[in-house]
């Protein structure tokens, strides 16, 4: 499985997990000129911007450790762009990370992983 397939499979696993938890998926792989956001979902009245990271093993660190400050800035700017594009007002939002551990077939959902 190449890197692209690994990413797609991991994002599909994360989306299925979120659906089972009662989230409504709004966008998968939202892209604009600023950033790509893996999943945009809604939980109750909260819009969640979700970065999905997968690892075959933790030999080189936890999945979340690969999210750089620069990537966080891009995700935040991409989220702001999405909110403006959709004309969203008076809605709470948060930034989550979903870690996929492929070796153990486990998912770790970190809510409010970072803030704007």
Protein Blocks (a to p, Z undefined) as FASTA:
>chain_A
ZZklmmmmmmmmmmmmmmmnopacfbghiacfkbccfbacdehjaccdddddddfbfkno
pfklmpcfklmmmmmmmmmmmmmmnopahiacddddddddfknopacddehkbcZZ
